[in-house]
Amino acid sequence: MKRMMAVLLATGLVLVFGLNTALAADAGTKDEATAMVKKAIGFLKANGPDKAYAEISNPKGQFIDRDLYVVVYDMNGKCLAHGANAKMIGRDLIDNKDVDGKEFMKERVEMMKKQASGWQDYKFRNPTSNQIEPKSMYIERVNDVIVGCGIYKK
């Protein structure tokens, strides 16, 4: 009986650790988020804003991969495209705060007024887990818009 319990415990541990490793592999990386922003900027420059924003906001489009998705904002915090939540498009989000009260959109806009690119940390809902999680977003300013893609840090 003790031997069977030990085997079951060992099997359970293997399954749990294997599942955690598989889930981690399904999460986007910083390099992938940066590459996604660069790809979206290239698409925007090649196709113009109307076509680019539609493709970025397309839930089956090329700018969504697992928990990675692209967003675009103007320099006043208005959402122009959003890969994970179409309800955000057209909304003024400048006063948005995360669960800790961080005014992440104001911070993002101010950051992009001072520099052309960077990483920003805050908390946001992960579309794959539907949980609020720490997030780090890579953002770049292109003319008068901000293009971003973030990773969720478990």
ZASEGU-957751 format. One record per residue (C-alpha): residue number from 1; residue in three letters; x negated, y negated, z. Coordinates in nm, 4 decimals, m for minus. Each point is the difference from the previous one (the first is absolute). Example, Ala and Ser with C-alpha at 12.3 -4.5 7.8 and 13.67 -1.06 7.14 Angstrom:
REC  resi  resn  X  Y  Z
REC  1  ALA  m1.2300  0.4500  0.7800
REC  2  SER  m0.1370  m0.3440  m0.0660
% end
This chain:
REC  resi  resn  X  Y  Z
REC  1  MET  0.0000  0.0000  0.0000
REC  2  LYS  m0.2796  m0.2433  0.0894
REC  3  ARG  m0.1764  0.0847  m0.3240
REC  4  MET  0.3168  m0.0704  m0.2034
REC  5  MET  0.0463  m0.3344  0.1785
REC  6  ALA  m0.3620  m0.0943  m0.0775
REC  7  VAL  0.0478  0.0885  m0.3678
REC  8  LEU  0.3232  m0.2033  m0.0169
REC  9  LEU  m0.1670  m0.2971  0.1702
REC  10  ALA  m0.2977  0.0150  m0.2368
REC  11  THR  0.2318  0.0244  m0.3022
REC  12  GLY  0.2010  m0.2973  0.1236
REC  13  LEU  m0.3133  m0.2103  0.0475
REC  14  VAL  m0.1194  0.0826  m0.3503
REC  15  LEU  0.3380  m0.1020  m0.1416
REC  16  VAL  0.0116  m0.3260  0.1968
REC  17  PHE  m0.3560  m0.1038  m0.0902
REC  18  GLY  0.0516  0.1052  m0.3608
REC  19  LEU  0.3207  m0.2027  m0.0229
REC  20  ASN  m0.1648  m0.3089  0.1498
REC  21  THR  m0.2859  0.0281  m0.2483
REC  22  ALA  0.2444  0.0378  m0.2895
REC  23  LEU  0.2013  m0.3015  0.1155
REC  24  ALA  m0.3154  m0.2115  0.0319
REC  25  ALA  m0.0973  0.0990  m0.3538
REC  26  ASP  0.3407  m0.1249  m0.1202
REC  27  ALA  m0.0671  m0.3513  0.1335
REC  28  GLY  m0.1545  m0.2659  m0.2213
REC  29  THR  m0.3554  m0.1210  0.0613
REC  30  LYS  m0.1523  m0.3485  0.0028
REC  31  ASP  m0.1719  0.0714  m0.3315
REC  32  GLU  0.3286  0.1125  m0.1548
REC  33  ALA  0.1843  m0.3084  0.1293
REC  34  THR  m0.2695  m0.2299  m0.1398
REC  35  ALA  0.0093  0.1809  m0.3344
REC  36  MET  0.3808  m0.0277  m0.0089
REC  37  VAL  m0.0199  m0.3789  0.0503
REC  38  LYS  m0.2627  m0.0320  m0.2756
REC  39  LYS  0.2190  0.2107  m0.2322
REC  40  ALA  0.3075  m0.2139  0.0779
REC  41  ILE  m0.1947  m0.3207  m0.0647
REC  42  GLY  m0.1185  0.1373  m0.3337
REC  43  PHE  0.3582  0.0919  m0.0897
REC  44  LEU  0.1230  m0.3442  0.1057
REC  45  LYS  m0.2619  m0.1761  m0.2131
REC  46  ALA  0.0659  0.2245  m0.3009
REC  47  ASN  0.3821  0.0005  0.0124
REC  48  GLY  0.1089  m0.3154  0.1802
REC  49  PRO  0.1957  m0.0367  0.3217
REC  50  ASP  0.3455  0.1174  m0.1123
REC  51  LYS  m0.1170  0.3372  m0.1278
REC  52  ALA  m0.2583  0.0414  0.2778
REC  53  TYR  0.2409  m0.0762  0.2869
REC  54  ALA  0.2569  0.2398  m0.1451
REC  55  GLU  m0.2587  0.2782  m0.0250
REC  56  ILE  m0.1444  m0.0699  0.3461
REC  57  SER  0.3536  0.0170  0.1460
REC  58  ASN  0.0912  0.3173  m0.1918
REC  59  PRO  0.0329  0.2828  0.2576
REC  60  LYS  m0.1129  0.2503  m0.2645
REC  61  GLY  m0.2647  m0.2302  m0.1476
REC  62  GLN  m0.3764  0.0136  m0.0148
REC  63  PHE  m0.0545  m0.2257  0.3022
REC  64  ILE  0.1376  0.2418  0.2596
REC  65  ASP  m0.2031  0.2976  0.1218
REC  66  ARG  0.0923  0.1846  0.3205
REC  67  ASP  m0.0036  m0.2700  0.2727
REC  68  LEU  m0.1746  m0.2528  m0.2278
REC  69  TYR  0.2076  m0.2655  m0.1752
REC  70  VAL  m0.0720  m0.3450  m0.1412
REC  71  VAL  0.1619  m0.3257  0.1104
REC  72  VAL  m0.0163  m0.3499  m0.1498
REC  73  TYR  0.0755  m0.3290  0.1791
REC  74  ASP  m0.0218  m0.3639  m0.0987
REC  75  MET  m0.2137  m0.2364  0.2070
REC  76  ASN  0.3047  m0.0963  0.2086
REC  77  GLY  0.0772  0.3565  0.1135
REC  78  LYS  0.2787  0.0768  m0.2470
REC  79  CYS  0.0018  0.3636  m0.1125
REC  80  LEU  m0.0242  0.0335  m0.3787
REC  81  ALA  m0.0452  0.3783  m0.0224
REC  82  HIS  0.0100  0.2839  0.2532
REC  83  GLY  m0.0713  0.3645  m0.0722
REC  84  ALA  0.1629  0.1398  0.3137
REC  85  ASN  0.3030  m0.2204  0.0617
REC  86  ALA  0.1857  m0.1771  m0.2811
REC  87  LYS  0.2109  m0.1859  0.2597
REC  88  MET  m0.3069  m0.2126  0.0810
REC  89  ILE  m0.0256  m0.1404  m0.3540
REC  90  GLY  0.0998  m0.3652  m0.0206
REC  91  ARG  m0.0022  m0.0470  0.3769
REC  92  ASP  m0.2019  m0.2631  0.1851
REC  93  LEU  m0.2001  0.2092  0.2456
REC  94  ILE  m0.2292  m0.2693  0.1410
REC  95  ASP  0.1489  0.0311  0.3504
REC  96  ASN  m0.0196  0.3811  0.0145
REC  97  LYS  m0.1657  0.1453  0.3085
REC  98  ASP  m0.1130  0.3512  0.0780
REC  99  VAL  0.1119  0.1901  0.3124
REC  100  ASP  m0.2727  m0.1718  0.2039
REC  101  GLY  0.1173  m0.3461  m0.1077
REC  102  LYS  m0.2871  m0.0552  m0.2423
REC  103  GLU  0.1000  m0.2445  m0.2745
REC  104  PHE  m0.1667  0.2116  m0.2643
REC  105  MET  0.1417  m0.1778  m0.3039
REC  106  LYS  m0.1098  m0.3449  0.1202
REC  107  GLU  m0.3411  0.1493  0.0751
REC  108  ARG  m0.0125  0.1618  m0.3470
REC  109  VAL  0.0849  m0.3238  m0.1819
REC  110  GLU  m0.2496  m0.2029  0.2046
REC  111  MET  m0.2679  0.2620  m0.0593
REC  112  MET  0.0569  m0.0114  m0.3757
REC  113  LYS  m0.0211  m0.3816  m0.0004
REC  114  LYS  m0.3546  0.0322  0.1379
REC  115  GLN  m0.1341  0.3057  m0.1812
REC  116  ALA  0.0650  0.2007  m0.3154
REC  117  SER  0.0297  0.3438  0.1636
REC  118  GLY  m0.0134  0.1839  0.3297
REC  119  TRP  0.1564  0.2489  0.2409
REC  120  GLN  0.2772  m0.0780  0.2454
REC  121  ASP  0.1158  0.2121  0.2955
REC  122  TYR  0.3550  0.0096  0.1374
REC  123  LYS  0.2764  0.2527  0.0686
REC  124  PHE  0.2629  0.1002  m0.2549
REC  125  ARG  0.2423  0.2788  m0.0860
REC  126  ASN  m0.1656  0.2864  m0.1866
REC  127  PRO  0.2371  0.1041  m0.2821
REC  128  THR  m0.1066  0.3655  0.0197
REC  129  SER  0.0383  0.0442  0.3782
REC  130  ASN  0.2602  m0.2758  0.0566
REC  131  GLN  m0.1979  m0.0951  0.3124
REC  132  ILE  m0.1613  m0.3319  0.0953
REC  133  GLU  m0.3745  0.0604  m0.0304
REC  134  PRO  m0.3208  m0.2034  m0.0013
REC  135  LYS  m0.0677  m0.1163  m0.3544
REC  136  SER  m0.2952  m0.1572  m0.1747
REC  137  MET  0.0785  m0.1782  m0.3266
REC  138  TYR  m0.2460  m0.0972  m0.2701
REC  139  ILE  0.1106  m0.3271  m0.1605
REC  140  GLU  m0.1264  m0.2078  m0.2910
REC  141  ARG  0.1055  m0.3414  m0.1197
REC  142  VAL  0.0603  m0.0279  m0.3734
REC  143  ASN  0.0740  m0.3585  m0.0992
REC  144  ASP  0.3064  m0.0814  0.2127
REC  145  VAL  0.0988  0.3505  0.1144
REC  146  ILE  m0.1207  0.2538  0.2555
REC  147  VAL  m0.0251  0.3648  m0.1087
REC  148  GLY  m0.0391  0.2615  0.2726
REC  149  CYS  m0.0020  0.3682  0.0831
REC  150  GLY  m0.0487  0.1465  0.3454
REC  151  ILE  m0.0901  0.3168  0.1811
REC  152  TYR  0.1625  0.1345  0.3123
REC  153  LYS  m0.2406  0.0814  0.2814
REC  154  LYS  0.1191  0.2994  0.2009
% end
